[in-house]
Amino acid sequence: MNSKNKNLWISGLVIVIIAIVVVVFFLPHKQTTEASNLDLSKTYIADIVVKDYGTIEVELNPKEAPLTCENFIELANEGFYDNLTFHRIMKGFMIQGGDPNGNGTGGSDKTIKGEFSSNGVENNLSHERGVISMARSNDKDSASSQFFICDADDPFLDGDYAAFGKVIKGMDVVDKIADDARPTDNNGSISKDEQPVIETITIKEQ
């Protein structure tokens, strides 16, 4: 290879490298919502056993919210939710739990992408009565372990919170928890000694 051709080859290689760098680091990327560890051909059922109340059976929907379902399943299988509580309850709205601190400030050791339309992710699950969804802070990617179950239709949450399944059995348990709740403020906070205890959450695959 003569020097002229060699210089042209090097120049071409440099251009290719620069193009790759621009694509990788500077162009906007669509964050994938595909959960690699879930088999989307399977049905995933979560049994949420609440002490003195019974079992809430939830069918998860990984086709709409794969990362959210994967995170929830992993935490449940690790026993993370065992003996946590429902710390925030608002009858006619929702019951919220899954916080290790029991006051709305805690979570697991990681956060996940918020799978809802205002965060650039298509999610067609509406917050109807019985739907389970992830709680979060103002940060759209701050969901961790806290979840809530709607005890009424809450369509105003659509597009801003990651719904990921629906109760298929045990709405009477959700209703009873909401009926018994005695919030200490307008935010639905429940005293530590009155918070319903989640004994276990177990996942069944069908």
C-alpha positions as CSV (number, residue, x, y, z in Angstrom):
1,M,0.0,0.0,0.0
2,N,1.5,3.3,-1.0
3,S,1.5,6.3,1.3
4,K,-1.4,8.0,-0.5
5,N,-3.7,5.0,-0.2
6,K,-2.6,4.4,3.3
7,N,-3.5,8.0,4.3
8,L,-6.9,7.6,2.6
9,W,-7.5,4.4,4.5
10,I,-6.6,6.0,7.8
11,S,-8.8,9.0,7.1
12,G,-11.7,6.7,6.3
13,L,-11.1,4.8,9.4
14,V,-11.1,8.0,11.5
15,I,-14.4,9.1,9.9
16,V,-16.0,5.8,10.7
17,I,-14.8,5.9,14.4
18,I,-16.0,9.5,14.7
19,A,-19.4,8.5,13.3
20,I,-19.7,5.6,15.8
21,V,-18.8,7.9,18.7
22,V,-21.5,10.4,17.7
23,V,-24.1,7.7,17.4
24,V,-23.2,6.1,20.7
25,F,-22.7,9.1,22.8
26,F,-24.6,12.1,21.3
27,L,-27.7,10.9,19.5
28,P,-30.8,10.3,21.6
29,H,-31.6,6.7,22.4
30,K,-34.9,5.0,23.1
31,Q,-34.6,3.2,26.4
32,T,-35.8,-0.3,26.0
33,T,-38.5,-1.7,28.2
34,E,-38.0,-5.3,27.4
35,A,-37.3,-7.4,30.5
36,S,-34.9,-10.1,29.4
37,N,-35.5,-12.5,32.2
38,L,-39.3,-12.8,31.8
39,D,-41.0,-15.2,29.5
40,L,-43.8,-13.2,28.0
41,S,-45.6,-16.4,27.0
42,K,-46.2,-17.2,30.7
43,T,-48.8,-15.8,33.1
44,Y,-47.4,-14.5,36.3
45,I,-49.6,-14.4,39.4
46,A,-48.7,-12.7,42.7
47,D,-50.3,-13.9,45.9
48,I,-50.2,-11.1,48.4
49,V,-51.0,-12.6,51.8
50,V,-52.1,-9.9,54.3
51,K,-52.2,-10.9,58.0
52,D,-55.7,-11.1,59.5
53,Y,-57.2,-10.2,56.1
54,G,-56.5,-12.9,53.5
55,T,-54.9,-13.1,50.0
56,I,-55.0,-10.6,47.2
57,E,-54.3,-12.5,43.9
58,V,-52.9,-10.2,41.2
59,E,-52.2,-11.1,37.6
60,L,-49.1,-9.2,36.4
61,N,-48.9,-7.8,32.9
62,P,-45.3,-7.9,31.7
63,K,-46.3,-7.2,28.1
64,E,-47.3,-3.7,29.2
65,A,-44.7,-3.1,31.9
66,P,-41.9,-5.7,31.7
67,L,-39.3,-3.9,33.7
68,T,-41.8,-3.1,36.5
69,C,-43.0,-6.7,36.6
70,E,-39.5,-8.1,36.6
71,N,-38.5,-5.9,39.5
72,F,-41.6,-6.8,41.5
73,I,-41.1,-10.5,40.8
74,E,-37.4,-10.4,41.8
75,L,-38.2,-8.6,45.1
76,A,-41.0,-11.0,45.9
77,N,-38.8,-14.1,45.2
78,E,-36.1,-12.6,47.4
79,G,-38.6,-12.3,50.3
80,F,-38.1,-8.5,50.3
81,Y,-41.8,-7.9,50.9
82,D,-42.2,-10.4,53.8
83,N,-43.5,-8.6,56.9
84,L,-43.6,-5.2,55.3
85,T,-46.9,-3.2,55.6
86,F,-49.5,-1.1,53.9
87,H,-48.5,2.3,55.3
88,R,-50.7,4.6,53.3
89,I,-54.4,3.9,52.8
90,M,-57.1,6.2,51.3
91,K,-60.5,4.7,50.9
92,G,-61.9,5.5,47.5
93,F,-58.4,5.8,46.1
94,M,-55.8,3.2,46.9
95,I,-53.8,1.1,49.5
96,Q,-50.0,1.6,49.3
97,G,-47.3,-0.7,50.7
98,G,-43.9,-2.2,50.2
99,D,-41.8,0.3,52.0
100,P,-39.2,-1.2,54.4
101,N,-39.3,2.1,56.4
102,G,-43.1,1.9,56.7
103,N,-43.6,5.7,56.1
104,G,-43.2,6.2,52.4
105,T,-39.5,7.1,52.4
106,G,-38.0,3.7,51.7
107,G,-37.4,1.3,48.9
108,S,-35.1,-1.5,47.7
109,D,-31.5,-0.9,46.6
110,K,-32.4,0.0,43.1
111,T,-34.8,2.1,41.1
112,I,-36.3,1.3,37.7
113,K,-37.4,3.1,34.5
114,G,-40.9,4.5,34.8
115,E,-43.0,2.7,32.3
116,F,-45.7,5.2,31.4
117,S,-46.4,7.6,28.5
118,S,-45.2,10.8,30.1
119,N,-41.8,9.1,30.4
120,G,-41.7,8.0,26.8
121,V,-43.0,4.4,27.4
122,E,-46.3,3.1,26.0
123,N,-48.4,1.5,28.7
124,N,-52.1,0.8,27.9
125,L,-53.1,-0.3,31.4
126,S,-55.6,2.2,32.9
127,H,-55.8,2.8,36.6
128,E,-59.1,1.1,37.1
129,R,-60.4,-0.4,40.4
130,G,-58.1,-3.4,41.2
131,V,-55.1,-2.3,39.2
132,I,-51.7,-2.5,40.8
133,S,-49.2,0.2,40.1
134,M,-45.8,1.6,41.3
135,A,-45.5,4.5,43.6
136,R,-42.7,7.0,43.0
137,S,-41.3,10.4,43.8
138,N,-41.3,13.4,41.5
139,D,-38.4,11.7,39.6
140,K,-40.1,9.6,36.9
141,D,-37.5,6.9,37.2
142,S,-37.6,6.6,41.0
143,A,-39.9,3.6,41.4
144,S,-38.4,0.9,43.6
145,S,-40.4,-1.4,45.8
146,Q,-43.5,0.6,46.8
147,F,-46.7,-0.3,45.1
148,F,-50.4,0.6,45.4
149,I,-53.6,-1.1,44.5
150,C,-56.5,1.1,43.3
151,D,-59.8,0.5,45.3
152,A,-61.6,2.8,42.8
153,D,-61.2,4.0,39.2
154,D,-58.3,6.5,39.2
155,P,-57.9,7.4,35.5
156,F,-56.1,10.7,36.5
157,L,-53.0,8.5,37.2
158,D,-52.8,7.2,33.7
159,G,-49.7,8.2,31.8
160,D,-47.8,9.2,35.0
161,Y,-47.6,5.9,37.0
162,A,-46.6,2.4,35.9
163,A,-49.6,0.2,36.2
164,F,-48.4,-3.4,35.9
165,G,-51.3,-5.8,36.7
166,K,-54.7,-6.3,38.1
167,V,-56.4,-8.1,41.0
168,I,-58.2,-11.2,39.8
169,K,-59.3,-12.4,43.3
170,G,-59.4,-10.8,46.7
171,M,-60.8,-7.3,46.0
172,D,-62.9,-7.9,49.2
173,V,-59.5,-8.0,51.0
174,V,-58.5,-4.7,49.5
175,D,-61.9,-3.2,50.4
176,K,-61.7,-4.5,54.0
177,I,-58.2,-3.0,54.4
178,A,-59.5,0.4,53.1
179,D,-62.7,0.2,55.3
180,D,-60.7,-0.5,58.5
181,A,-58.0,2.2,57.9
182,R,-57.8,5.2,60.2
183,P,-55.5,7.6,58.5
184,T,-53.8,10.2,60.7
185,D,-53.7,12.9,58.0
186,N,-55.1,13.8,54.6
187,N,-52.3,11.8,52.9
188,G,-53.6,8.5,54.2
189,S,-50.8,7.9,56.7
190,I,-51.4,4.9,59.0
191,S,-50.0,4.6,62.5
192,K,-47.2,2.0,62.7
193,D,-49.2,-0.2,65.1
194,E,-52.2,-0.2,62.8
195,Q,-50.5,-0.9,59.4
196,P,-51.8,-4.1,57.8
197,V,-48.9,-6.6,57.5
198,I,-47.9,-8.2,54.3
199,E,-46.9,-11.7,55.4
200,T,-45.6,-12.8,52.1
201,I,-45.8,-12.2,48.3
202,T,-45.3,-15.3,46.3
203,I,-45.1,-15.6,42.5
204,K,-46.8,-18.4,40.5
205,E,-46.0,-19.0,36.9
206,Q,-48.6,-20.6,34.6
